[in-house]
């Protein structure tokens, strides 16, 4: 059984009991799928490391709609100076 509470804390989520059950079920299905993949015989298959000729398509940066600072400041407790404060999750 997957300890959903651990992952809920790490991701700073507040899940309902129903959501916890659904996510735990989904994760267990994913893990079962990987167990099936482990059974595939790959003895004579060469590792495929490089994708020859692959291209990385990036979008151009562009100015678009953004939130107005005044609207953001309605939640002042989320700010420290000009930055957002977020819960520390590394090292917990």
SVG drawing of the C-alpha trace seen along z (x, -y; Angstrom):
<svg xmlns="http://www.w3.org/2000/svg" viewBox="-14 -48 37 60">
<polyline fill="none" stroke="black" stroke-width="0.4" points="0.0,0.0 1.3,-3.5 1.7,-6.0 -0.2,-8.8 0.1,-11.1 3.9,-11.2 3.5,-12.4 0.7,-14.8 3.0,-16.5 6.0,-16.6 3.8,-18.2 2.1,-20.6 -1.4,-19.4 -4.5,-19.1 -6.3,-16.1 -9.7,-14.9 -10.1,-11.2 -11.7,-10.5 -8.8,-12.1 -6.3,-10.1 -8.0,-6.9 -8.2,-7.7 -4.6,-8.8 -3.3,-5.8 -5.3,-3.5 -3.8,-5.3 -0.2,-5.0 -0.7,-1.3 -1.8,-0.7 1.2,-2.6 3.5,-0.5 1.8,2.7 2.4,1.6 6.1,1.1 6.2,4.6 4.8,6.0 7.5,4.1 10.2,5.6 9.2,9.0 10.0,8.0 13.1,9.7 15.5,7.1 18.7,9.3 19.4,8.7 18.3,5.1 20.9,2.4 20.4,-0.6 19.1,-3.6 20.8,-6.6 20.9,-9.3 18.2,-10.5 20.0,-11.3 18.7,-14.4 16.2,-15.3 15.3,-18.9 14.1,-20.8 11.4,-23.2 11.1,-26.1 8.4,-28.8 9.5,-32.4 9.3,-34.5 6.5,-37.0 4.8,-39.6 1.3,-38.6 -1.4,-39.1 -0.2,-39.1 -1.6,-39.6 -1.6,-43.2 0.7,-43.8 -2.2,-45.4 -4.3,-42.3 -1.4,-40.2 -0.8,-42.4 -4.3,-41.6 -2.5,-38.5 0.3,-40.4 1.1,-37.6 2.4,-35.6 5.1,-38.3 8.5,-38.9 9.8,-42.0 9.0,-41.6 9.1,-37.8 6.4,-35.2 7.0,-33.2 6.4,-29.5 6.5,-26.6 9.9,-24.9 9.7,-21.3 13.3,-20.4 15.0,-18.7 11.9,-17.8"/>
</svg>
